[in-house]
C-alpha cells in the first residue's frame, strides 16, 4: 500500500501502479474500528436502500397542485395539501440524512487521512469500504433525484401554503402558532436550498470534504487517499474477470465520485498533467466495463457516469486541462 502511494506521488499520468492488495468488495473492519464502523454504518449505510426505494416510488403531486392553482377552491387546496405532505416527509428524511453525512464525513476523513495515509488504509480497510458504500449511495441517490424534476414544484406548493398559515405534519402542539410557523419556514428554506441542486448529496459530500481539507490543511493527504480509492476501484475492475454486474457498477460509481472529489480538493485539479489519477484509462475502463459485462444497472451506464464526471467536475474547462483529455471526457 505504501509503495502504491509512493509511486502515485511521482504524479506520472501513465505510470504502472503497484498492486494495492486490497479487496474493496469484501473489506471488513478491524476490532479497533468496530465501534466507529457500526455507528457510522447505522448512520450512513443502513438507511441507504430504504431511502433509494422511497425516491424510486415517489409519486408526483403535480396534477393536484395544478388543479389547486388553476382553481383555488378549499376542496382543491385540501386535496393538493394532503398530496404534498408525504412528499414533504420524504424530503425531510433525505435532508436529515444529508445532515448526518455532513457530520460523519469529517469523522471518517479524520481517521483515514491524518498521518500516514498508506498505513491508515492498511489499518482501516473496513472504514474505507464504508466510505465507498457512502459514495455509491450518493451517486445512486442523485441519479434518481435528477429523474424526479417535479420534486421542487411539489415542495414549492408546500412552502406557499406555509406562508398562508398551514402547518405540516411535524408541527409541535406545545409551541405557539408563531413559533411553529418560524420553525417550519426555516426548515422549508433549508430543504428548498438542498433540493435546488441537481446532485444535492454529491454537493454535500464535496462541500464537506473541501471544508475538512481547508480547516485541517490536509489537501495532500486527502488527495492521496482519494487516489488510492480510485486505484482500488480501477484495479478491481482490471483484474477480476468474473464479477457480478452490481460489483462492476459499484466500482465504477465509486471510481467516478473519487475522481470528482479529487478535482475539487486539489488546486490543479484531476485533469492536469501532473495528476496521479489517469483520466484516459478511467474513461477507457468505463467504456470497456460495459462491453464486457451485461445487465449493469442503468445508473452505472457509461453515459450516466460520464455525465456525472462532466457536470460535477471543477477543473475540466480550465485552460491548463490538456485538450486531448478534455475532448475525451466531453466526447463519450
C-alpha positions as CSV (number, residue, x, y, z in Angstrom):
1,X,0.0,0.0,0.0
2,X,2.8,2.4,0.9
3,X,4.5,1.5,-2.4
4,X,1.4,2.5,-4.3
5,X,1.2,5.9,-2.7
6,X,4.9,6.4,-3.3
7,X,4.5,5.6,-7.0
8,X,1.5,7.8,-7.2
9,X,3.4,10.7,-5.7
10,X,5.6,10.7,-8.8
11,X,2.4,12.0,-10.5
12,X,3.2,10.4,-13.8
13,X,0.0,10.1,-15.8
14,X,0.8,6.7,-17.4
15,X,2.9,5.1,-14.7
16,X,2.3,1.5,-13.7
17,X,0.5,1.2,-10.4
18,X,1.7,-1.1,-7.6
19,X,-0.7,-3.7,-6.5
20,X,-2.9,-2.5,-3.7
21,X,-3.6,-6.0,-2.4
22,X,-6.9,-4.5,-1.1
23,X,-10.2,-6.3,-1.7
24,X,-12.6,-3.4,-1.7
25,X,-15.7,-5.5,-2.1
26,X,-15.0,-7.7,0.9
27,X,-13.1,-5.4,3.3
28,X,-14.2,-5.7,6.9
29,X,-13.5,-3.5,10.0
30,X,-10.8,-4.4,12.5
31,X,-11.7,-5.0,16.1
32,X,-10.3,-1.5,17.0
33,X,-12.6,0.1,14.3
34,X,-15.7,-1.9,15.1
35,X,-17.4,0.6,17.4
36,X,-16.9,3.5,15.0
37,X,-17.7,1.4,12.0
38,X,-21.0,0.1,13.5
39,X,-22.1,3.6,14.5
40,X,-21.3,5.2,11.1
41,X,-22.7,2.2,9.2
42,X,-26.0,2.7,11.1
43,X,-25.9,6.4,10.2
44,X,-24.7,6.2,6.6
45,X,-25.1,2.8,5.0
46,X,-28.1,1.0,6.5
47,X,-30.6,3.8,5.7
48,X,-29.5,3.8,2.1
49,X,-31.6,1.1,0.5
50,X,-34.8,2.4,2.1
51,X,-34.1,6.0,1.1
52,X,-33.4,4.9,-2.5
53,X,-36.6,2.8,-2.6
54,X,-38.6,5.7,-1.3
55,X,-37.3,8.0,-4.0
56,X,-37.9,5.4,-6.7
57,X,-41.5,5.2,-5.5
58,X,-42.0,8.9,-5.5
59,X,-45.4,9.9,-6.9
60,X,-45.7,13.5,-8.0
61,X,-48.5,15.7,-6.8
62,X,-48.3,17.8,-10.0
63,X,-51.9,17.1,-11.0
64,X,-53.3,18.0,-7.6
65,X,-51.1,21.1,-7.3
66,X,-52.0,22.2,-10.8
67,X,-55.7,21.9,-10.1
68,X,-55.4,23.8,-6.8
69,X,-53.5,26.7,-8.6
70,X,-55.9,26.8,-11.5
71,X,-59.0,26.6,-9.4
72,X,-58.1,27.5,-5.8
73,X,-61.2,26.2,-4.0
74,X,-60.9,24.9,-0.5
75,X,-61.5,21.4,-1.7
76,X,-58.8,21.5,-4.4
77,X,-56.3,23.1,-1.9
78,X,-57.1,20.5,0.7
79,X,-56.5,17.7,-1.9
80,X,-53.2,19.2,-3.0
81,X,-52.1,19.8,0.6
82,X,-52.6,16.2,1.5
83,X,-50.9,15.1,-1.7
84,X,-47.7,17.0,-1.0
85,X,-47.4,16.1,2.7
86,X,-46.0,12.6,2.1
87,X,-43.5,14.2,-0.3
88,X,-42.5,16.7,2.3
89,X,-42.0,14.0,4.9
90,X,-39.8,12.2,2.3
91,X,-37.7,15.3,1.7
92,X,-37.3,15.9,5.4
93,X,-35.9,12.4,5.7
94,X,-33.5,13.0,2.8
95,X,-32.4,16.3,4.3
96,X,-31.9,14.6,7.7
97,X,-29.6,12.0,6.1
98,X,-27.6,14.8,4.5
99,X,-27.1,16.5,7.8
100,X,-25.8,13.2,9.2
101,X,-23.5,13.0,6.2
102,X,-22.0,16.4,7.0
103,X,-21.2,15.2,10.5
104,X,-19.9,11.7,9.5
105,X,-17.6,12.6,6.5
106,X,-15.1,14.7,8.6
107,X,-15.1,11.9,11.3
108,X,-14.2,9.3,8.6
109,X,-11.6,11.5,6.9
110,X,-10.0,12.3,10.3
111,X,-9.3,8.6,10.8
112,X,-8.3,7.8,7.2
113,X,-6.4,10.9,6.1
114,X,-4.4,12.2,9.1
115,X,-0.9,10.9,9.5
116,X,0.5,8.1,7.2
117,X,-2.3,7.5,4.6
118,X,-0.8,4.3,3.4
119,X,-0.7,2.8,6.9
120,X,-4.2,4.2,7.5
121,X,-5.5,2.3,4.5
122,X,-4.0,-0.9,5.7
123,X,-5.2,-0.5,9.2
124,X,-8.7,0.8,8.4
125,X,-9.9,-1.2,5.4
126,X,-13.4,-1.6,6.7
127,X,-13.8,2.1,7.1
128,X,-12.6,2.6,3.5
129,X,-15.3,0.2,2.4
130,X,-17.8,2.2,4.4
131,X,-16.7,5.4,2.8
132,X,-17.0,3.7,-0.6
133,X,-20.5,2.5,0.2
134,X,-21.5,6.0,1.1
135,X,-20.2,7.3,-2.2
136,X,-22.1,4.6,-4.0
137,X,-25.3,5.7,-2.3
138,X,-24.6,9.4,-3.1
139,X,-24.3,8.6,-6.8
140,X,-27.5,6.5,-6.9
141,X,-29.5,9.0,-4.9
142,X,-28.6,11.9,-7.2
143,X,-29.3,9.8,-10.3
144,X,-32.8,9.2,-9.0
145,X,-33.3,12.8,-7.9
146,X,-32.4,14.1,-11.4
147,X,-35.1,11.9,-12.8
148,X,-37.7,13.5,-10.4
149,X,-38.0,17.0,-11.8
150,X,-41.4,17.7,-10.2
151,X,-40.0,17.4,-6.7
152,X,-39.2,21.1,-6.5
153,X,-42.6,22.1,-7.8
154,X,-44.3,19.9,-5.2
155,X,-42.3,21.4,-2.4
156,X,-42.8,24.9,-3.7
157,X,-46.6,24.5,-3.2
158,X,-46.0,23.3,0.3
159,X,-43.9,26.4,1.1
160,X,-46.6,28.6,-0.5
161,X,-49.2,27.1,1.8
162,X,-46.9,27.5,4.8
163,X,-46.8,31.2,4.1
164,X,-50.6,31.2,4.2
165,X,-50.6,29.7,7.6
166,X,-50.9,26.0,7.1
167,X,-48.7,23.7,9.2
168,X,-47.1,20.5,8.2
169,X,-47.3,17.1,10.0
170,X,-44.2,18.0,12.0
171,X,-45.9,20.9,13.8
172,X,-45.3,20.8,17.6
173,X,-48.5,21.1,19.6
174,X,-46.6,22.6,22.6
175,X,-45.3,25.5,20.6
176,X,-47.1,28.7,19.7
177,X,-48.5,29.2,16.2
178,X,-45.8,31.8,15.5
179,X,-43.0,29.5,16.7
180,X,-44.4,26.6,14.6
181,X,-44.6,28.9,11.6
182,X,-41.0,30.1,12.1
183,X,-39.6,26.6,12.6
184,X,-41.3,25.1,9.6
185,X,-40.5,28.0,7.4
186,X,-36.8,27.8,8.4
187,X,-36.7,24.0,7.7
188,X,-38.6,24.5,4.4
189,X,-36.0,27.1,3.3
190,X,-33.1,24.7,4.1
191,X,-34.8,21.8,2.3
192,X,-35.5,24.0,-0.7
193,X,-31.8,25.0,-0.9
194,X,-30.9,21.3,-0.6
195,X,-33.1,20.1,-3.5
196,X,-32.3,23.1,-5.7
197,X,-29.1,21.4,-6.8
198,X,-29.3,18.7,-9.5
199,X,-27.0,16.5,-7.4
200,X,-27.6,17.5,-3.7
201,X,-26.0,14.6,-2.0
202,X,-22.8,14.9,-4.0
203,X,-22.7,18.6,-3.4
204,X,-23.0,17.9,0.3
205,X,-20.0,15.5,0.2
206,X,-17.9,17.9,-2.0
207,X,-18.6,20.9,0.3
208,X,-17.9,18.9,3.5
209,X,-14.7,17.3,2.1
210,X,-13.5,20.7,0.9
211,X,-14.2,22.3,4.2
212,X,-12.4,19.5,6.0
213,X,-9.3,19.9,3.8
214,X,-9.3,23.7,4.3
215,X,-9.7,23.6,8.0
216,X,-7.1,20.8,8.6
217,X,-4.7,21.7,5.8
218,X,-4.7,18.1,4.6
219,X,-5.1,18.6,0.8
220,X,-2.2,16.2,0.0
221,X,-3.3,13.5,2.4
222,X,-6.9,13.6,1.3
223,X,-5.8,13.6,-2.3
224,X,-3.6,10.6,-1.7
225,X,-6.5,8.8,0.0
226,X,-8.9,9.5,-2.9
227,X,-6.2,8.5,-5.4
228,X,-5.8,5.1,-3.5
229,X,-9.6,4.6,-3.5
230,X,-9.7,5.4,-7.2
231,X,-6.9,2.9,-7.7
232,X,-8.6,0.2,-5.7
233,X,-11.7,0.5,-7.9
234,X,-9.7,0.6,-11.1
235,X,-7.6,-2.4,-10.2
236,X,-10.7,-4.4,-9.1
237,X,-12.2,-3.7,-12.5
238,X,-8.9,-4.5,-14.3
239,X,-8.0,-7.8,-12.6
240,X,-11.2,-9.6,-11.7
241,X,-12.6,-11.4,-14.6
242,X,-15.8,-13.0,-13.1
243,X,-17.6,-10.2,-11.4
244,X,-21.3,-9.5,-10.9
245,X,-22.9,-6.6,-12.7
246,X,-23.6,-5.0,-9.3
247,X,-20.0,-5.1,-8.2
248,X,-18.8,-3.7,-11.6
249,X,-21.4,-0.9,-11.2
250,X,-20.3,-0.2,-7.6
251,X,-16.6,0.1,-8.6
252,X,-17.4,2.4,-11.5
253,X,-19.6,4.7,-9.4
254,X,-17.0,4.9,-6.6
255,X,-14.2,5.5,-9.0
256,X,-16.0,8.4,-10.7
257,X,-17.0,10.1,-7.4
258,X,-13.4,9.7,-6.2
259,X,-12.2,11.5,-9.3
260,X,-14.8,14.3,-8.8
261,X,-13.8,14.8,-5.2
262,X,-10.2,14.9,-6.1
263,X,-10.9,17.5,-8.7
264,X,-12.5,19.7,-6.1
265,X,-9.8,19.5,-3.4
266,X,-6.7,19.7,-5.5
267,X,-5.7,23.2,-6.6
268,X,-4.6,21.9,-10.0
269,X,-7.5,19.5,-10.4
270,X,-7.7,15.9,-11.5
271,X,-7.3,16.7,-15.3
272,X,-3.9,18.3,-15.1
273,X,-0.8,16.7,-16.5
274,X,0.6,16.1,-13.0
275,X,-2.5,14.4,-11.6
276,X,-1.9,10.9,-10.2
277,X,-5.3,9.8,-11.4
278,X,-5.2,8.6,-15.0
279,X,-8.3,10.1,-16.7
280,X,-7.7,8.4,-20.0
281,X,-7.5,5.0,-18.5
282,X,-10.5,5.7,-16.4
283,X,-12.6,6.7,-19.4
284,X,-11.5,3.6,-21.2
285,X,-12.4,1.5,-18.2
286,X,-15.9,3.0,-18.1
287,X,-16.3,2.1,-21.8
288,X,-14.8,-1.4,-21.7
289,X,-16.6,-2.5,-18.5
290,X,-19.9,-2.1,-20.2
291,X,-18.7,-4.0,-23.2
292,X,-17.6,-7.0,-21.1
293,X,-20.5,-7.2,-18.5
294,X,-24.2,-7.5,-19.2
295,X,-27.0,-6.1,-17.1
296,X,-25.1,-3.3,-15.4
297,X,-27.6,-1.2,-13.6
298,X,-28.8,1.8,-15.6
299,X,-27.4,4.3,-13.1
300,X,-24.0,2.9,-13.8
301,X,-24.3,3.2,-17.6
302,X,-21.3,4.8,-19.4
303,X,-23.4,7.8,-20.4
304,X,-24.5,8.5,-16.8
305,X,-21.0,8.0,-15.4
306,X,-19.5,10.4,-17.9
307,X,-22.3,12.9,-17.5
308,X,-21.6,12.9,-13.7
309,X,-17.9,13.5,-14.4
310,X,-18.5,16.3,-16.9
311,X,-21.1,18.3,-15.0
312,X,-19.7,17.9,-11.5
313,X,-16.0,18.5,-12.1
314,X,-14.4,21.8,-11.2
315,X,-11.4,22.0,-13.5
316,X,-12.4,20.3,-16.7
317,X,-12.8,23.6,-18.6
318,X,-9.6,25.1,-17.2
319,X,-7.1,26.4,-19.8
320,X,-4.5,24.1,-18.2
321,X,-6.5,20.9,-19.0
322,X,-4.9,19.1,-21.9
323,X,-7.1,19.3,-25.0
324,X,-6.9,15.6,-25.5
325,X,-8.2,14.8,-22.1
326,X,-11.0,17.4,-22.3
327,X,-12.1,16.2,-25.7
328,X,-12.1,12.6,-24.5
329,X,-14.3,13.4,-21.5
330,X,-16.6,15.6,-23.5
331,X,-17.0,13.1,-26.4
332,X,-18.0,10.0,-24.6
